[in-house]
Amino acid sequence: MSNYLNEASPVVSVTSGLAPNVFGAFALLIASTARTSGWLWIFYHGIGAFLNLGGSQIKLNIATGPAGLEVVKICNIGQSISSGSILPGGYWQGYSIPWTFGAGLRLSCQVTDENTTFAAPYRVKIRLWEKPFP
Amino acid sequence: MTNMLHENSGGIKSIISGVGAGVEGAYVQFFSSTARVNKWLWLGIAGVQGGFNRTVEFDIATGPGGGEVDDYSDCYFFHTGRQSQNTMNFFWPINIPAGSRVAIRCKDNDAAAIAYVIPNVTLTNVSMPFGDPVSRLLLPQKTVISGASAGVDGAIVEVIASLPVKLDYLMIHWTQLSAVNNSIGNWDLMTGAAGLEVDRLGEMAHSRNQSPTRKESSVPWCGPVALDAGERISLRAKTDVNVALSMLFQAIGLEYPAQ
């Protein structure tokens, strides 16, 4: 194996808050990061047939800290859904972000959207790479 | 500055999930033997069949057939269930030696064996720059029209006649303007004088699904490049349909300190 060291979260389910523009509860991504990382990949999407929203902005936060004491480190990672996206199934976006996380950190995420008044379901997966890339 | 070299897997290939939810499909070879040490990967993947809410995880492996070792495992991708869809692009740091065989496999949450299409995998020897950018360049927005026949490149479109600064990192987003469903193809970033252009990064994957009556979302692309000040930059594109399609490209370049 010659590749850069990296670690990934599982595919995590997370729901938005019960009102528009309200973040839902944090969902655990990684309980304790294995190493200091320098590059973050985030992929998140909505699921199900609730997408007929007529247009919505969705935002994701990444936080560190123990459960109940999370501190948001990367906020409002956004994507949008157009009024035409009425098909069941979802929408998605992937992001690459250079960001330094230390080792031993607990990482979690939360999601909001601007339209739903229910806990709309999303899925998130992240991957972290060692720093630096030689 | 690093001499930017790249190699492409070439040709549209499908990877097929195993029979049964969560069952890995077979590895599909994308490179029999890489030409050099590569530091960066671009990979586009799209769904090609119906069905809804498929969660797909694919592995990028090196090693001989039957002896593959996953370099990146469980790379996550979501298939909305449309007949095809915009390519989900992965632009990741990778570090594989010359002479590597590269293969990819996948699994999903569907009981049936489902095909997912990878228009191309590109590897380059240029690695991610470090430090803070010292300059930023917004390149002119350009419409690029693919060839009128499947697999045929369209005309080369000049993006900028002469770069005012060197560029170490490039971010591009594009959207397809033409009303055609389910096209898959590639675009090339080229340098050189008019009539003498050469690929500097070739065969970047793109695909499209949308109703012809709808606008398409833009698709992001980013990664390290090694473009010198003074170079002329141009683009061209091709698709797998027998129609010339218009695509709108917008690029932003970043210059980093000497690495």
Interface residues (C-beta under 8 A of the other chain):
Chain A: M1 S2 N3 Y4 N6 A8 V11 W39 W41 F43 H45 I47 G48 S82 G84 L87 P88 G89 G90 Y91 W92 G94 S96 P98 R123 K125 R127 W129 P132 F133 P134
Chain B: K39 F52 N53 T55 E57 T62 V69 D71 Y72 S73 D74 C75 Y76 F77 F78 H79 T80 G81 R82 M88 N89 F90 F91 W92 P93 I94 N95 I96 P97 S127 M128 F130 Q210 S211 R214 K215 S217 C222
